[in-house]
Amino acid sequence: MVGFCSPCGGRAVDEIVVASGGENVYEQGGVGDVTADGLPDVVISQNSPSALRVFPGDGAGGLGTESFLSLPGAPSPLALFDLDADGVADVVLTDVAAAQVHVVRADGLGGLSATVTWPTSDVPRSIAATGFDGDGLGDVAVGD
Protein backbone atom coordinates (compact mmCIF):
# COMPACT_ATOMS: atom_id res chain seq x y z
CA MET A 1 0.00 0.00 0.00
CA VAL A 2 1.25 3.46 -0.87
CA GLY A 3 -0.10 6.84 0.13
CA PHE A 4 1.00 10.19 -1.21
CA CYS A 5 0.33 13.89 -1.18
CA SER A 6 -1.06 14.75 -4.62
CA PRO A 7 -0.03 18.41 -4.97
CA CYS A 8 3.72 17.71 -4.62
CA GLY A 9 4.43 18.21 -8.34
CA GLY A 10 7.64 16.31 -9.03
CA ARG A 11 9.50 17.10 -5.83
CA ALA A 12 11.09 14.34 -3.80
CA VAL A 13 8.95 13.92 -0.72
CA ASP A 14 9.29 12.19 2.62
CA GLU A 15 5.54 11.87 3.09
CA ILE A 16 5.27 8.67 1.08
CA VAL A 17 4.30 5.84 3.40
CA VAL A 18 4.93 2.29 2.30
CA ALA A 19 3.62 -0.74 4.12
CA SER A 20 5.60 -3.79 3.06
CA GLY A 21 5.55 -7.41 4.09
CA GLY A 22 8.83 -6.89 5.93
CA GLU A 23 11.15 -8.08 3.15
CA ASN A 24 11.39 -4.96 0.99
CA VAL A 25 13.34 -1.92 2.10
CA TYR A 26 12.12 1.33 0.55
CA GLU A 27 14.48 4.28 0.42
CA GLN A 28 12.84 7.36 -1.03
CA GLY A 29 10.05 8.42 -3.31
CA GLY A 30 8.87 11.23 -5.47
CA VAL A 31 5.72 12.41 -7.16
CA GLY A 32 5.52 13.39 -10.82
CA ASP A 33 3.73 12.54 -14.05
CA VAL A 34 5.71 9.63 -15.55
CA THR A 35 2.67 8.21 -17.36
CA ALA A 36 1.92 11.35 -19.44
CA ASP A 37 -1.74 11.40 -18.41
CA GLY A 38 -1.60 14.67 -16.49
CA LEU A 39 -2.01 12.92 -13.13
CA PRO A 40 0.58 12.65 -10.36
CA ASP A 41 2.24 9.23 -10.07
CA VAL A 42 4.28 7.86 -7.16
CA VAL A 43 7.82 6.64 -7.84
CA ILE A 44 9.71 4.73 -5.14
CA SER A 45 13.27 3.47 -5.02
CA GLN A 46 13.54 0.09 -3.37
CA ASN A 47 16.87 -0.99 -1.95
CA SER A 48 16.27 -4.66 -1.18
CA PRO A 49 15.82 -6.07 -3.75
CA SER A 50 17.10 -3.17 -5.87
CA ALA A 51 14.27 -1.80 -7.96
CA LEU A 52 12.24 1.19 -9.02
CA ARG A 53 8.46 1.08 -8.62
CA VAL A 54 5.90 3.34 -10.30
CA PHE A 55 2.35 3.57 -9.02
CA PRO A 56 0.19 5.56 -11.47
CA GLY A 57 -2.28 8.03 -9.99
CA ASP A 58 -5.90 7.27 -10.86
CA GLY A 59 -7.23 10.83 -10.61
CA ALA A 60 -9.48 9.96 -7.67
CA GLY A 61 -6.84 9.89 -4.92
CA GLY A 62 -5.87 6.25 -5.46
CA LEU A 63 -3.13 4.41 -7.27
CA GLY A 64 -3.21 1.93 -10.13
CA THR A 65 -1.20 -1.21 -10.84
CA GLU A 66 2.53 -0.73 -10.30
CA SER A 67 5.31 -0.96 -12.87
CA PHE A 68 8.57 -2.49 -11.68
CA LEU A 69 12.14 -2.19 -12.97
CA SER A 70 15.03 -4.12 -11.43
CA LEU A 71 18.10 -1.97 -10.86
CA PRO A 72 21.74 -2.71 -10.11
CA GLY A 73 23.35 -1.66 -6.86
CA ALA A 74 21.57 0.14 -4.04
CA PRO A 75 19.28 2.88 -5.35
CA SER A 76 18.52 5.61 -2.88
CA PRO A 77 17.71 9.32 -3.27
CA LEU A 78 15.82 10.16 -6.46
CA ALA A 79 14.54 13.14 -8.40
CA LEU A 80 11.92 13.43 -11.13
CA PHE A 81 12.25 15.84 -14.03
CA ASP A 82 11.68 15.78 -17.79
CA LEU A 83 15.35 15.55 -18.77
CA ASP A 84 14.84 15.06 -22.52
CA ALA A 85 11.93 17.49 -23.12
CA ASP A 86 9.53 14.76 -24.29
CA GLY A 87 6.78 15.87 -21.87
CA VAL A 88 7.24 12.93 -19.48
CA ALA A 89 9.08 13.06 -16.14
CA ASP A 90 12.20 10.88 -16.07
CA VAL A 91 13.70 9.38 -12.91
CA VAL A 92 17.24 10.12 -11.77
CA LEU A 93 18.57 8.25 -8.75
CA THR A 94 21.79 7.65 -6.93
CA ASP A 95 23.44 4.31 -6.32
CA VAL A 96 25.36 4.66 -3.07
CA ALA A 97 26.85 1.16 -3.25
CA ALA A 98 28.52 1.69 -6.64
CA ALA A 99 29.03 5.50 -6.57
CA GLN A 100 26.86 5.97 -9.67
CA VAL A 101 23.87 7.88 -10.93
CA HIS A 102 21.15 6.09 -12.93
CA VAL A 103 18.74 7.80 -15.35
CA VAL A 104 15.57 5.83 -16.06
CA ARG A 105 13.40 7.12 -18.88
CA ALA A 106 9.65 6.83 -18.48
CA ASP A 107 7.84 5.85 -21.67
CA GLY A 108 4.69 7.84 -20.89
CA LEU A 109 2.60 4.69 -20.57
CA GLY A 110 3.68 3.70 -17.07
CA GLY A 111 6.65 1.68 -18.29
CA LEU A 112 10.30 2.28 -17.52
CA SER A 113 13.25 1.88 -19.87
CA ALA A 114 16.66 0.44 -19.15
CA THR A 115 18.91 2.72 -17.19
CA VAL A 116 21.75 4.90 -18.38
CA THR A 117 24.48 5.01 -15.75
CA TRP A 118 27.25 7.51 -15.01
CA PRO A 119 29.99 7.16 -12.38
CA THR A 120 30.39 9.80 -9.67
CA SER A 121 33.62 10.88 -8.00
CA ASP A 122 32.34 10.04 -4.53
CA VAL A 123 29.39 8.32 -2.87
CA PRO A 124 26.29 10.22 -4.07
CA ARG A 125 24.01 11.01 -1.13
CA SER A 126 21.72 13.66 -2.63
CA ILE A 127 20.42 14.52 -6.08
CA ALA A 128 18.47 17.27 -7.80
CA ALA A 129 17.19 17.54 -11.35
CA THR A 130 15.91 20.70 -13.04
CA GLY A 131 16.82 23.06 -15.87
CA PHE A 132 19.93 24.76 -14.47
CA ASP A 133 21.42 26.31 -17.62
CA GLY A 134 18.39 27.53 -19.58
CA ASP A 135 18.90 25.33 -22.66
CA GLY A 136 15.44 23.75 -22.37
CA LEU A 137 16.80 20.36 -21.28
CA GLY A 138 17.04 18.94 -17.79
CA ASP A 139 20.25 18.94 -15.79
CA VAL A 140 21.31 16.84 -12.81
CA ALA A 141 23.30 17.86 -9.71
CA VAL A 142 24.68 15.25 -7.33
CA GLY A 143 26.01 15.91 -3.82
CA ASP A 144 28.11 13.70 -1.55
DRENNUNU-989127 format. One line per 3 residues: their letters; for each residue x, y, z of N, C-alpha, C. Coordinates in Angstrom, 2 decimals. Layout:
# DRENNUNU-989127
A> X,Y,Z,X,Y,Z,X,Y,Z  ...
# end
This chain:
# DRENNUNU-989127
MVG> 0.84,-1.16,0.00,0.00,0.00,0.00,0.89,1.23,0.00  0.49,2.22,-0.78,1.25,3.46,-0.87,0.29,4.62,-0.72  0.68,5.62,0.04,-0.10,6.84,0.13,0.78,8.00,-0.26
FCS> 0.18,9.07,-0.81,1.00,10.19,-1.21,0.22,11.49,-1.14  0.95,12.58,-1.16,0.33,13.89,-1.18,0.28,14.33,-2.64  -0.91,14.52,-3.19,-1.06,14.75,-4.62,-0.55,16.09,-5.13
PCG> -0.48,17.16,-4.37,-0.03,18.41,-4.97,1.49,18.61,-4.91  2.27,17.56,-4.83,3.72,17.71,-4.62,4.49,17.99,-5.90  3.90,17.76,-7.06,4.43,18.21,-8.34,5.88,17.91,-8.65
GRA> 6.32,16.68,-8.57,7.64,16.31,-9.03,8.75,16.45,-8.02  8.47,16.98,-6.84,9.50,17.10,-5.83,9.68,15.78,-5.10  10.89,15.50,-4.67,11.09,14.34,-3.80,10.40,14.64,-2.48
VDE> 9.69,13.69,-1.96,8.95,13.92,-0.72,9.23,12.82,0.28  9.13,13.16,1.55,9.29,12.19,2.62,7.95,11.68,3.12  6.85,12.22,2.59,5.54,11.87,3.09,5.01,10.56,2.55
IVV> 5.73,9.94,1.65,5.27,8.67,1.08,5.40,7.59,2.14  4.32,6.90,2.39,4.30,5.84,3.40,4.11,4.52,2.69  5.00,3.59,2.94,4.93,2.29,2.30,4.79,1.23,3.37
ASG> 3.79,0.40,3.23,3.62,-0.74,4.12,4.05,-1.98,3.35  5.11,-2.61,3.78,5.60,-3.79,3.06,5.44,-5.00,3.96  5.66,-6.16,3.35,5.55,-7.41,4.09,6.77,-7.68,4.94
GEN> 7.67,-6.71,5.08,8.83,-6.89,5.93,10.08,-7.29,5.18  9.97,-7.66,3.90,11.15,-8.08,3.15,11.72,-6.98,2.29  10.92,-6.04,1.85,11.39,-4.96,0.99,11.79,-3.77,1.84
VYE> 12.88,-3.12,1.43,13.34,-1.92,2.10,13.21,-0.77,1.11  12.35,0.20,1.42,12.12,1.33,0.55,12.95,2.50,1.02  13.57,3.20,0.08,14.48,4.28,0.42,13.83,5.65,0.33
QGG> 13.39,6.04,-0.85,12.84,7.36,-1.03,11.88,7.35,-2.19  11.00,8.33,-2.23,10.05,8.42,-3.31,9.89,9.83,-3.81  9.17,9.94,-4.89,8.87,11.23,-5.47,7.53,11.17,-6.16
VGD> 7.00,12.32,-6.49,5.72,12.41,-7.16,5.91,13.22,-8.42  5.44,12.70,-9.55,5.52,13.39,-10.82,4.75,12.61,-11.86  4.50,13.20,-13.00,3.73,12.54,-14.05,4.67,11.76,-14.97
VTA> 4.87,10.48,-14.69,5.71,9.63,-15.55,4.87,8.83,-16.53  3.55,8.95,-16.45,2.67,8.21,-17.36,2.05,9.10,-18.44  2.37,10.38,-18.44,1.92,11.35,-19.44,0.40,11.45,-19.53
DGL> -0.28,11.27,-18.40,-1.74,11.40,-18.41,-2.21,12.63,-17.65  -1.26,13.47,-17.21,-1.60,14.67,-16.49,-1.89,14.46,-15.02  -1.74,13.25,-14.53,-2.01,12.92,-13.13,-0.70,12.62,-12.40
PDV> -0.63,12.97,-11.11,0.58,12.65,-10.36,0.71,11.15,-10.11  1.92,10.64,-10.31,2.24,9.23,-10.07,3.27,9.17,-8.95  3.31,8.06,-8.24,4.28,7.86,-7.16,5.40,6.96,-7.67
VIS> 6.64,7.41,-7.46,7.82,6.64,-7.84,8.62,6.38,-6.58  8.99,5.12,-6.36,9.71,4.73,-5.14,10.95,3.93,-5.50  12.07,4.29,-4.88,13.27,3.47,-5.02,13.24,2.43,-3.91
QNS> 13.54,1.22,-4.30,13.54,0.09,-3.37,14.95,-0.46,-3.31  15.48,-0.59,-2.12,16.87,-0.99,-1.95,17.05,-2.51,-1.86  16.10,-3.22,-1.36,16.27,-4.66,-1.18,14.97,-5.39,-1.48
PSA> 14.86,-6.04,-2.63,15.82,-6.07,-3.75,15.82,-4.74,-4.50  16.93,-4.44,-5.18,17.10,-3.17,-5.87,16.12,-3.03,-7.01  15.29,-1.99,-6.93,14.27,-1.80,-7.96,13.72,-0.38,-7.90
LRV> 13.00,-0.04,-8.95,12.24,1.19,-9.02,10.80,0.80,-9.26  9.89,1.40,-8.51,8.46,1.08,-8.62,7.69,2.35,-8.97  6.77,2.23,-9.91,5.90,3.34,-10.30,4.46,2.93,-10.04
FPG> 3.77,3.78,-9.29,2.35,3.57,-9.02,1.60,4.72,-9.68  0.88,4.47,-10.78,0.19,5.56,-11.47,-0.99,6.09,-10.66  -1.13,7.42,-10.64,-2.28,8.03,-9.99,-3.53,7.78,-10.81
DGA> -4.66,7.57,-10.13,-5.90,7.27,-10.86,-6.83,8.47,-11.00  -6.42,9.64,-10.50,-7.23,10.83,-10.61,-8.30,10.96,-9.54  -8.47,9.93,-8.72,-9.48,9.96,-7.67,-8.84,9.79,-6.28
GGL> -7.54,10.02,-6.19,-6.84,9.89,-4.92,-6.27,8.52,-4.67  -6.41,7.60,-5.61,-5.87,6.25,-5.46,-4.74,6.00,-6.44  -4.24,4.80,-6.42,-3.13,4.41,-7.27,-3.48,3.17,-8.05
GTE> -2.97,3.09,-9.29,-3.21,1.93,-10.13,-2.15,0.86,-9.95  -2.13,-0.09,-10.87,-1.20,-1.21,-10.84,0.23,-0.73,-11.07  1.15,-1.19,-10.23,2.53,-0.73,-10.30,3.28,-1.29,-11.50
SFL> 4.28,-0.51,-11.94,5.31,-0.96,-12.87,6.57,-1.17,-12.05  7.40,-2.09,-12.47,8.57,-2.49,-11.68,9.77,-2.60,-12.61  10.91,-2.06,-12.20,12.14,-2.19,-12.97,13.26,-2.56,-12.02
SLP> 13.88,-3.72,-12.23,15.03,-4.12,-11.43,16.20,-3.19,-11.74  16.95,-2.86,-10.71,18.10,-1.97,-10.86,19.33,-2.61,-10.24  20.51,-2.24,-10.75,21.74,-2.71,-10.11,22.02,-1.91,-8.85
GAP> 22.86,-2.42,-8.01,23.35,-1.66,-6.86,22.33,-1.41,-5.79  22.43,-0.25,-5.16,21.57,0.14,-4.04,20.98,1.51,-4.31  19.87,1.57,-5.05,19.28,2.88,-5.35,18.79,3.56,-4.09
SPL> 18.93,4.87,-4.06,18.52,5.61,-2.88,17.84,6.91,-3.28  18.41,8.09,-2.94,17.71,9.32,-3.27,17.38,9.41,-4.76  16.22,10.02,-5.07,15.82,10.16,-6.46,15.22,11.53,-6.70
ALF> 15.17,11.90,-7.96,14.54,13.14,-8.40,13.79,12.85,-9.69  12.70,13.57,-9.91,11.92,13.43,-11.13,11.94,14.74,-11.89  12.23,14.66,-13.19,12.25,15.84,-14.03,12.27,15.37,-15.48
DLD> 11.67,16.11,-16.37,11.68,15.78,-17.79,13.03,16.18,-18.36  13.98,15.25,-18.36,15.35,15.55,-18.77,15.50,15.72,-20.28  14.68,15.04,-21.07,14.84,15.06,-22.52,13.76,15.84,-23.26
ADG> 12.96,16.62,-22.55,11.93,17.49,-23.12,10.91,16.74,-23.98  10.55,15.51,-23.56,9.53,14.76,-24.29,8.15,14.86,-23.62  8.05,15.67,-22.56,6.78,15.87,-21.87,6.49,14.87,-20.78
VAD> 7.43,13.97,-20.50,7.24,12.93,-19.48,8.39,13.03,-18.47  8.04,13.00,-17.17,9.08,13.06,-16.14,9.94,11.81,-16.19  11.24,11.98,-16.14,12.20,10.88,-16.07,12.66,10.76,-14.62
VVL> 13.26,9.63,-14.28,13.70,9.38,-12.91,15.22,9.34,-12.88  15.80,10.11,-11.97,17.24,10.12,-11.77,17.47,9.69,-10.32  18.33,8.69,-10.12,18.57,8.25,-8.75,20.01,7.87,-8.54
TDV> 20.43,7.98,-7.29,21.79,7.65,-6.93,21.91,6.17,-6.59  23.11,5.67,-6.73,23.44,4.31,-6.32,24.61,4.44,-5.36  24.32,4.42,-4.07,25.36,4.66,-3.07,26.36,3.52,-2.97
AAA> 25.95,2.31,-3.34,26.85,1.16,-3.25,27.94,1.21,-4.33  27.58,1.70,-5.52,28.52,1.69,-6.64,29.03,3.08,-7.01  28.65,4.12,-6.26,29.03,5.50,-6.57,28.66,5.84,-8.02
QVH> 27.37,5.71,-8.33,26.86,5.97,-9.67,25.54,6.73,-9.60  25.17,7.28,-10.74,23.87,7.88,-10.93,23.19,7.14,-12.08  21.92,6.78,-11.90,21.15,6.09,-12.93,20.06,7.04,-13.43
VVR> 19.86,7.08,-14.74,18.74,7.80,-15.35,17.83,6.75,-15.95  16.57,6.78,-15.55,15.57,5.83,-16.06,14.53,6.65,-16.80  14.39,6.39,-18.09,13.40,7.12,-18.88,12.04,6.47,-18.72
ADG> 11.03,7.30,-18.51,9.65,6.83,-18.48,9.11,6.90,-19.91  8.33,5.89,-20.29,7.84,5.85,-21.67,6.50,6.57,-21.86  5.95,7.14,-20.80,4.69,7.84,-20.89,3.47,6.95,-20.79
LGG> 3.69,5.65,-20.69,2.60,4.69,-20.57,2.65,3.93,-19.25  3.51,4.37,-18.35,3.68,3.70,-17.07,4.87,2.75,-17.05  5.50,2.57,-18.21,6.65,1.68,-18.29,7.95,2.44,-18.08
LSA> 8.99,1.71,-17.76,10.30,2.28,-17.52,11.31,1.63,-18.45  12.23,2.42,-18.97,13.25,1.88,-19.87,14.48,1.46,-19.08  15.39,0.82,-19.77,16.66,0.44,-19.15,17.39,1.71,-18.72
TVT> 18.23,1.57,-17.75,18.91,2.72,-17.19,20.15,3.10,-17.99  20.47,4.38,-17.92,21.75,4.90,-18.38,22.50,5.25,-17.11  23.75,4.86,-17.01,24.48,5.01,-15.75,25.75,5.84,-15.96
WPT> 26.02,6.74,-15.01,27.25,7.51,-15.01,27.93,7.34,-13.65  29.26,7.23,-13.65,29.99,7.16,-12.38,30.05,8.55,-11.72  30.18,8.56,-10.40,30.39,9.80,-9.67,31.76,9.72,-9.00
SDV> 32.27,10.87,-8.60,33.62,10.88,-8.00,33.61,10.45,-6.54  32.44,10.43,-5.93,32.34,10.04,-4.53,30.97,9.39,-4.33  30.68,8.95,-3.15,29.39,8.32,-2.87,28.29,9.38,-2.96
PRS> 27.35,9.22,-3.91,26.29,10.22,-4.07,25.20,10.06,-3.01  24.98,11.09,-2.22,24.01,11.01,-1.13,22.78,11.89,-1.36  22.87,12.82,-2.31,21.72,13.66,-2.63,21.72,13.94,-4.12
IAA> 20.54,14.29,-4.65,20.42,14.52,-6.08,19.31,15.52,-6.34  19.50,16.32,-7.37,18.47,17.27,-7.80,18.47,17.30,-9.32  17.30,17.45,-9.91,17.19,17.54,-11.35,16.25,18.69,-11.70
TGF> 16.71,19.57,-12.56,15.91,20.70,-13.04,16.64,21.31,-14.23  16.13,22.37,-14.79,16.82,23.06,-15.87,17.73,24.13,-15.30  19.00,23.82,-15.08,19.93,24.76,-14.47,20.46,25.80,-15.44
DGD> 20.69,25.42,-16.71,21.42,26.31,-17.62,20.58,26.99,-18.69  19.26,26.82,-18.66,18.39,27.53,-19.58,18.37,27.04,-21.01  18.90,25.84,-21.29,18.90,25.33,-22.66,17.64,24.54,-23.02
GLG> 16.69,24.46,-22.10,15.44,23.75,-22.37,15.50,22.28,-22.05  16.65,21.77,-21.66,16.80,20.36,-21.28,17.09,20.28,-19.79  16.79,19.13,-19.21,17.04,18.94,-17.79,18.49,18.73,-17.48
DVA> 18.89,19.10,-16.29,20.25,18.94,-15.79,20.17,18.25,-14.44  21.27,17.60,-14.05,21.31,16.84,-12.81,22.49,17.33,-11.96  22.25,17.53,-10.66,23.30,17.86,-9.71,23.32,16.78,-8.64
VGD> 24.51,16.32,-8.31,24.68,15.25,-7.33,25.59,15.76,-6.21  25.20,15.50,-4.96,26.01,15.91,-3.82,26.46,14.70,-3.01  27.62,14.80,-2.39,28.11,13.70,-1.55,28.03,14.06,-0.10
# end
